[in-house]
Amino acid sequence: MLESLVKKYLFGRNPLALNIYLTYKCNDACSSCRVRQDKSPELSTDEWKSIIKQYSKKGVRLVTLEGGEPTLRKDLPEIIDYCSSLDLRTILVTNCSNDLAPYNPTVFWASLDGINGNDDSIRGKGHFDRVRQRVYDNPDKNIALLMTINKKNKEDIIPLLNTFENNQVLFNFYYDFQSSNELALTKEEKLEIADKLIYLKKEGYKVFNTTKGISRIGKEKPCYPHLIKTINPMGKEVDGCFIELFEDDCNCNQCDLACYIELTTFYELDKEALSTWNAHLSLGLPLREGSLSR
């Protein structure tokens, strides 16, 4: 299976992941969010199924479902189950506003922007407590935390890891949108945080990001945006970076988005990346000594 993946993705331009914005509707009002509350008609359940099947045939193995808040769509359980029927792995990105019990993705990514007051100041009062309670109430679910590091919450990394000591935490870095950059980190701040994350990872904290991925933060780095196909709620497709859904130009020099960094590291057959994502998404890759070298 590993050899077939190499042939398909390293020597072609096939997407490995499908990133679906099921809806732009949301019951939070995050100050850092650039998702537009577009009132245009969203794709139907059958239309989404058709798209998912189409990309499954092209070799996509992972579907990320997000928004907005995807749990606001009543057909979400059906869409997740359909992905499973095609042997696709699913990541459900959620603000945990709704009960998680009805949903069975491969993994939940619960969005947080720091601890207590910092998270609530960005995502709304009570958000942090709500996410913490959902995580504690669902020990049988595979739940990881997704924290976007910004200028306001950069000191919350260790407290968050300690609070959710039984859960993996994927750290993202705030993208410097043209319309708002008060939360953006400087290059020097990013480099300092990257060093801290590598240290914490070595100390046994559940930092999900790979060491190679972290080492690329704040630096020039390779990126293969064709690996992710992004589709908005109305069916618009983006071949490159998903930032193009929200802005005309992508500022690649300022980008440290974990989704692209980590997928790039996986694409390069980094040993840690293959092992980490294989376990996280139950990919079933037959990893063994000698199969991970380039």
N, C-alpha and C positions, 0 to 999 in steps of 0.2 A: 504493500500500500504506500509506503514511504517513497519508493522509487517512482510509482505512478504519479504521486503528488509533485515530485521534482520535475518530471517530464511535462506535466500539465501547466504548472505555474511558473517555473523558472524559464521555460523555453517558449512561452506564449504570453498573451496578455489577458488571460482569463481571470475574472474576479474570484476571489476566495470567499469573500464575505458580502452579504447583502444587508445594507443598513436602511431600515424602513422607518420613516416618520409616519406612523399610522394616523396621527391627528396632530393638529396644532392647538387643539383645545387643552386647557390646563386649569386646574383648581388652585394652583399656586401662582404667585406673582413675583417671581424671582427678579431681583434688581439687575442681575448679571445676564439674564437670558435674552437671546436675540431671536428666538423663535417667534414668528409673527402669528398673531391670532387671526389667521386668514379664515374668512367665512365662506370660501369657495367650497363647492360640493366635494366631499372626500370619496375616494375609491370605495366601492362596495366590497363585501366579503369575497364574492366570486372573482372580482377583478384582482384583488390581492392574491388570491389563490392561483390565478392564472400566471401572474408575474412570478410568484415564488416557484411554481413548477417550471416555468421557462428558464429561470436562472439555476435551478437545480440541475436541469439537463446540461447547462453550460459548465457545471462543475462546482458551483457554490456549495459550501459545506456548512456555513454558519449564517444565521439570520439574527440580526439585532433589531429588536422592536422597541421603538421609543417615540417621543412626542416633543412638545406637549406632554400629556400624561396618557399613556396608552391604555391604562385600565379604565378610562372613560368610555372606551369602545366596548359595547356589549358582546361583540363577536370575537374579542381577544382570545378567550379559551379555545374557540373553534380554529382560529388562525394558528395558535401554538400547536394544537393537536394535528393540524394539517402538516405543519413543518415536520413534526415527529414522524408522521406517516411516510414522509419522503426521506427519512433518516438524516434530517438536518438538525444541527445543534442550534439552540435558541438562547439568546440573552435578552432578558426583559429589564429595561431601564425604567425605574419607577421612583416616584417621590413617596411611595408607601402611604398614600392618602386613603387607599382602599384595602380591604382585607386581601391577603395574598393567597389564602386557601384555595380559591377557584382556579388558580393558574399553576401550570406545571412546566415551566421552561427548564432548560438544562441548568440555568443559573439566573438568579436575580442580581441586578446591580442596583443597589439602593443609594440614591444620590444624597450626599451631604456636603455642606460647605463649612465644615469646622465643628466646633463644640459649642453647645448651648447658645449663648448670646450671639456669637459670630454667625452661626448657621441661621438662627432665627432672623437676624438683621438682614440677611440676603434672601431667605426663602419664606419668611413669614413666621409670626409668633406660634410657638408650639411644634414647629416642624421637627426639631431635633428629638424631642421627647416621643413624637409619633413614630419616627423611624426606629429609634431604640426599642420601643415597645413591640413594633412589628417583628424586629429581628429576634427579640427574646421570646415572642409568642409562637415562632415558627422554627424551632430547632431542627425539624425534619427537612426543612427547605435548604437548598444550596444558595446562600445569600452572601454576596460580597458587597463591600462598601465602595462607593465611587466618590472620591473627594477631589474637587477642583481647587488647587492651591492658588491663592491670590495674595495681594499685599495685606489684606485685612486678616486673613486666617492662617498665615504661614507659621505661627507659633503653636498651632493646634495639632500638629502632626502627631507628636508623641501622646498627648492626652487622648486623641481619637483612637490610636492604636491600642492604648491601655483600656479604653472603654469597651472596645469590640475585640478583645484579645482572642476570641475564638473564630473570628472571621477574617478572611483576606481583605486587604484594602488596596485598591488600585488608585494611584495618585495621578491625577491629570494636572496640567498647568493651564491657567487661564489664558485664553487666546486674546491678543491685543486687537479687539475690534476697532475699526476706524471711528465709529460713532461714540465709543466710550472706552477710555483706557485708565480710569482712576484705580482699577483693581489690578492692572498689569504689573508684573514683576520686572525688575531690571535684569539684565544678563548676569550681573554679579550676584544678585539674590538667587537666581535660578541655579547657578553653579554651586552656591553655598548649600542650598536645599538638596541638590543632587548628592553632594558629599554626605549630607546627613542621612539621606534615605539609604545609601549604600552601607553606611555604618550600621544603621538600625536593622537592615536586612541581615548583615553578618552577625548581629547580636541576637537574632532569632525572632525579631518582630515580624508579623505577618504582612510584610510589604509585598504585594503581588507583582509589581513591576519587576522585570528582569534586570540583572546587574548591567548587562550591555545596553539595554534601553535607557536606564537611568544615566549611564555614563555619557549619553548623547545629548542630555538636556543642556540647553543654552549654547549648543555648538552647531556648526554646519553638519548636516547629516544626510544620508541617502533617504529617499522616500519613494514609494511605489504606489501612488494613489489609485492606479488602475485595479489594485487588489480589492478595493471596496467599491461596490456600486451603491450609490445612494439615491433613494426615491422619496419624494415628498408626498404629503397626503393626497394631492391632486394627480399624482402620477408622473410628475416631472422627474426625469432621470439626470443624474450628474455623473459623468465618466471619471472626473478627477476628484479633487478635495470637496468635501461636503460644505465647506465654508462658502462655496460658490452659490449655495442656496440662499445665503443671507447677505453676501457682499459681492461686488463685481470682481474684485481682485483678492487673491490669496497672498497674505504676507508670510511667505515661507520662512524668511529669516527670523521671524518672531514666533514661529509655531513650534510648540512642544506638546502637541496633543498625543496622549498615550495610545489612542487607537491606531494612529499611523506608525508611531515609533515601535510599538510592540508587534504589530503585524509585519512590519518591515524586518524586525529581528527574527521573527518566526520564518519569514520568507527566505532569509539568509541561512536557515538551518542552524541557527545558534542552538547549542546543546541544551542550555537552560530554558530557552524559549520553547523549544519543542516539548521538553519534559513538563514544563509548567502548564502550557495550554492543553497538552494531551490529558493531564490530570483534571484540569479545571472544566473542560468541556467533554470529557469522556470520549475523546476522539478515536481511541483504539489504535493509535499508531504503534507498529511493532518496533519500538525503540530498543536497541541493543548496542552493545559496544561495537564500534566500527561503522555503525549506520548513521552517525551524526556528523562525520567530518566532511568538509567540502573538498 
